[in-house]
Structures are given as C-alpha cells and as structure tokens.
Amino acid sequence: MQRDAIVASLALAVAGCNRGILDPVGPVASAEKQILINSTAIMLAIIIPTMLATVAFAWWFRRGNTKATYRPDWEYSGAVEMVVWAIPALTIMLLGGIAWIGSHDLEPSKPLKSNVPPLNVEVVSLDWKWLFIYPDQGIATVNELVVPAGTPVSFRLTSATVWNAFFVPQMGTMIYTMPRMTTRLNLQADKPGVFDGLSSHFSGDGFPGMQFKVQSLPPDQFAMWAQGARGQGAVLDGRGYAELSKPSSYVKPITYGSVAPGLYDAIVANGAPQLHAPQAAPPPSKNSAVPAGG
C-alpha cells in the first residue's frame, strides 16, 4: 500500500510539472523557466559542497580518528574566512545579475517582438470570476480566454472588487489586478492547446472557483471563432455588467456577442456603467408603407 501511495504521489507530481511553469508554451514562460533553472544551479553550487563538507568534517574529526589534529587554541584563519565569505558574495552577485537582467527583459508592459500585430484583451477580476473583453472584436467572455497561437496578446488588467492576481503558469508572469488602476501584461502562446489559468491571490469565499481556461487556436480558427461570437448570445452593457458583477463562483464560460464601448474604462473609473451595447439595425418591415411618389 505504501509503495502504491508513493508511486501515485510521484505520478501526480510529474503530471503537475507537465501542466505548470516547467512546461512553458510561450517565450515569456520559457525565459522564466531558464531563470529558475539558472538560479537553482547557482544556489546548488553552494548547497551541495556545504552538505558534502559537513559530512566530511564530521567523519574526519570523529573521536576515533587519530590522524585528525586537535587544535584547541585555533581561533582565526584568513584562508577560511576568504572562502566562507567570498563564495556567498559571488553567488549573490550572480543571482543579482540574473534578477537584474531578467526583470528588464521580462518587464510585463514591454511589448513582445513579433511580426504579427498583438491581440488586445481587457481583463477584469470580479467576485469570483474573470471577465475578458476583446475591444477590437466587440465581444467578451467569462472564465474563458481564447487567443490565436503565435500572436502576442497585449493585456490591460484591472479589478472591480479587491486585489487579485492573474496567472497562466504555462504562459508566464503573474501580475496583480487592482481597483481603479490598470496594469499591463504581454504574453504569447506559441502552439495551440488548452491551458489552465487561475487567481493566485486569495480574495474571499469563492476564491477556489476563480479559475479559467485559455484556448490557444490557430489564427484562422480564432478569426472564425471571433466572427461567430460577434452578434450572438448575451449583450454586455451596463445592465448586463451589473448582473455579472454579483458575487458568484465556479461560473461556467459565457460568451457575449456585443459589448458596450468604453465598458472597461468605466470599470476602472469605479463608476456604475450606464452603457448600451451597439445594436444591429432592424430589417425593414414587409408592411412598411411606400412613400408617396415612390
């Protein structure tokens, strides 16, 4: 039984790695994984020799070793001090250099280099769900983020309630969402797939259900999805947003086929959006009177 439990635990751990930060799908997550590996290797350069030296010293200076020299008056050694202080100092310098370079190269608001124009997405954290607005497409989704593979995604993020944290581990870079503020983030998925997204900051009773899926589609399929979603389903205007903003958890994905212009900016301004989504012009009635002289 114990052996089966250990095997099951290891399988779960490996499966988790394949779906998390160690299984990147974009340039940002790949760079962060490399930083993690480099930092771990540098720290192991101290940890492993220290552990080996601890065992070696304990074995050499054991009571039964007559070859070990006992020096009760020993107090100071310049060589020992040099090693003890120089190695940690060099390690800190290396780790600091990695953090310095990485923090500039992976600045969240820095656009990603690409020949493809980015997709703009506005993100709002609610109690307890995620709202994704596509301003250029005029649509929105809840708890489902659909993006084209190989295309940078430029996020603007805010919170309509309390602080929260937006995180897609396989795409990289967790970032906070804050009320009446906008943060910016640029990510990219290099390949099609479905990836897990979550809130990584506790925000109340419904926090465990504040999760979403990221669907990365080939660009042509994304265009078809956006075209099919436009004008279909519910309308996200001021009234629709007021209903959506009511606290709820484990919300199933919703697609809005029309979004009131300026909704995101109204949310950032902490106002009660009195907005109306654009409506399609109604078709002419068959019983419409023909103008005189027509």
Secondary structure, DSSP 8 states (H G I E B T S, - for coil): -HHHHHHHHHHHHHHHHHTSTTS--SHHHHHHHHHHHHHHHHHHHHHHHHHHHHHHHHHHTSTT-TTS---TT----HHHHHHHHHHHHHHHHHHHHHHHHHHHHT-TTS----SS--EEEEEEEETTEEEEEETTTTEEEESEEEEETTS-EEEEEEESSS-EEEE-TTT---EEE-BT--EEEEE--SS-EEEEEEE-S--STTGGG-EEEEEEE-HHHHHHHHHHHTT-BEEESHHHHHHHTS---S---EEEEEE-TTHHHHHHTT---------------TT----TT-
